[in-house]
C-alpha cells in the first residue's frame, strides 16, 4: 500500500540544503559530496509561490517556488508526479541542478523501499529463519496491484505469497510485518491464538499494525487485521488477489484464512 497523507500518495520524500558551490552538470552532480549551490547568475524574483511543470522521459515534475523557503530543497512523490520545493530566489540553472539531484535521491530511495520480487522472497526466507525457526518455506513472493482490500495474501497449498503494491514506499519494518503475517499463515490457518502467537515472534508487530491502521484510516481504505469470525481470506471478489477469477492463476480459490486482515468479508491486510 502506498503512504498516504490527506488523500495524496506520498511514497517517498527527500530533502537537502543549498550550499556555496555549484557542482558540475550531468550525472556526477547527483549524489556527490558537494551539494548544488547558489550560482552567480541572477536569481528569479521572489514570489509567494510559483509553480512550473516539466515532463521527463520517466515522469512529470512540478517545481514549486516559495519566498518563505530560504536554503532547503525538498521533493516527494504525489501519485505519478514528482514535486520539488525550492526557494523562490533560485535561478533557472540552480533549479535544473536541484531537480536532477532530487530525482536521483528519490530514485535511490525508491530502490530501497520497493524491492524486487526476488528480493522479497529472499527477505521472507530470512524472516522465517529469524522469527519462525525456518518452518515457513515460501516458494515465491511477488507484488500484485489488484488487492484492493488487503495488504497481502498467500496460498498455503503451494507456498506462494502476494503483497499489495500499496505497501511500496512504506518502512521496511512494516513490509516485514506483512511478510511475517503471511508466513505465519503457511503454518497456521485462521487468525486464532496459535496464529497470533507465531506472528508476535516478530518484535515490531504491534507498531506495524498501528501504522497500517493509521494509513488505512487516513486513506479511507477500511482495512484491519483482526478476524473475529475467522472467515476465509478470499478477497472481495472471491480471489486471493481480489480479482474475479478466484485463485491467483484464475483457478478456484484455495487460499483459506491467509490474509493479513481476514475481516468478515474476507479481506486480507
Protein Blocks (a to p, Z undefined) as FASTA:
>chain_A
ZZdeehiacfbccdddddfbdcdedjklgopabdcdddfbdcddddfbdcdddddfkbcc
dddddfklmkbccdddehjaccddddfkbcfklmmmmmmmmmmmmmmmmmmmmccfklmm
mmmmmmmmmmnoomaccfbdcddfklmkbfbdcdfknopacddfklgopafklmmmmmmm
mmmmmmmgcjbfklmmmmmmpmklmmmmmmmmmmmmmnonopafbdfkopacebjnopan
opanlpanopacdbehiafklpanopaZZ
